[in-house]
Amino acid sequence: MRLPPIARALRPAAVSLLAVSAALAGKAIDIRAEAFKLLNEGVAAYEKGDYAHAVVALSKCANEALNSFRAYYFLGLAETGDHRYTEAIESLKVALDLDPDHLQANVALGDAWLLLGSVDEASPPYYRALKLRAEFPAALDGLARVAEAQGDDEKAIAFYGRAIASDKGYAPAYTHWGDLYLRTGKLDDAVKLLVEAISVRPDFAAGLNRLAIAYGRLGFANEAVATIRKAIALEPKSPEHRATLGQVLLGMGVVSGAESAFGDALALDPADPHAHAGLAEIARRRGDFVKAVAQLDLALADTRLDRRTRADLTATRAKVVAEGERSAAIEAKVASADATAADRTELATILAGRGDWTRAADVYAAASPAGADRETLAYYFFRAGRFREAYAIYADLASAGGRADLEVDAGASLARLGDDARAKDAFERALAIDPERKEAKLYLGNALLRLGKTGDAIAAYRKFLTDYPEGPESEQVRRVLGALQPAAPAAPAAPAPPAAGVKP
């Protein structure tokens, strides 16, 4: 059959339109495939803590898949991780336009507002999540952090308790509650919560990070380093964990290692405020206050800072400036012929605050302190590693009797000198004065173990656990007891005592 003339005329155009449609369909398939690839790449980067990479991939994905909830949701999470809170809020708003009832997206929006410092804006998304699901742990955890930001720690603790009661496996609530105790100085309580966080979720890098900080503040150096290295292994692209490693090493006095760790953090994020703050502290300890202030200015230049971090850094900067001015003035005084004992005492205090224990001890000794001040000099000697001089003072002061703490300090000095027999005697004298002296009980077990009296050491450790069943020191003692075999010819090394005058 022959086609009419008009049909014959339109047939080439129809064929052309079909070809165009096929081409467009093919292009759409390619776009969807590329968007899917970018989404997977971005989510994977986010889960590894590589937030900058995640933001790039997810931004491209969102541009190609305009109606993709997952693209905008994970983009908001990645931007939050990268401290880009204003951008995160916009991305999460788009995600919630696409799915208003998504629980985690509402919580994520509250988190972004809270980190930006807008406490009033943070609460509504958390309450919306609770309307969608009563006692939703992530929302309760968010409201706890809002209460903290408002200065109501009691209310915050109540919300954290509700979050954990709702889901005992929700690791962030343990971590944030532990962080509250870190901030308020309740280190033992912080450790308990943070250990629980990684018990319910061993791969929770944030919990490991905070636990490392807690261990570091307690002086448990090996535990702190091992814990933060686990966090780094889980999230190798996260500058936060490298900066925490720097903090831990700096607390141990390993300045070169700390400096290297802060440098590694800045290689991942050149604006990381915690790394800059760490380098500022190193410069301050070295007496280079100009460099310290410059590093703090770099930290404060980061527009991504949340309100609390900015306030803390600003306060630190003011203290460093004041210390630099006072240090220069007192150094000049001490260098003059008119220097007094009070001038030298003040300079020694400044030097001790910078961790320059050797010079602090020398300057303080030159002030010829007498009476109770000799105890401070002994402490400076101990921290400077001059244990023989420290012991001489502690032993002399302890000879007057009546003070268990001085016997403990004398024993700690002897232990550092390797004289465990006399250290044991000192700890026993401390317990004779004060039978409840906690550190004396612990150090006595350590001295007995180093003396090879394994059975007596085991008895002392067991007595310690009976008296103190909880706490970080108790956990260390349990580890030692677990490794000890009474019949074995050798026993593991006991923990070294901390600095004299510092409670374990």
Secondary structure, 3 states (H helix, E strand, C coil): CCCCHHHHHHHHHHHHHHHHHHHHHHHHHHHHHHHHHHHHHHHHHHHCCCHHHHHHHHHHHHHHCCCCHHHHHHHHHHHHHCCCHHHHHHHHHHHHHHCCCCHHHHHHHHHHHHHHCCHHHHHHHHHHHHHHCCCCHHHHHHHHHHHHHCCCHHHHHHHHHHHHHHCCCCHHHHHHHHHHHHHHCCHHHHHHHHHHHHHHCCCCHHHHHHHHHHHHHHCCHHHHHHHHHHHHHHCCCCHHHHHHHHHHHHHHCCHHHHHHHHHHHHHHCCCCHHHHHHHHHHHHHCCCHHHHHHHHHHHHCCCCCCHHHHHHHHHHHHHHHHHHHHHHHHHHHHHCCCCCHHHHHHHHHHHHHCCCHHHHHHHHHHCCCCCCHHHHHHHHHHHCCCHHHHHHHHHHHHCCCCCHHHHHHHHHHHHHCCCHHHHHHHHHHHHHHCCCCHHHHHHHHHHHHHCCCHHHHHHHHHHHHHHCCCCHHHHHHHHHHHHCCCCCCCCCCCCCCCCCCCCC
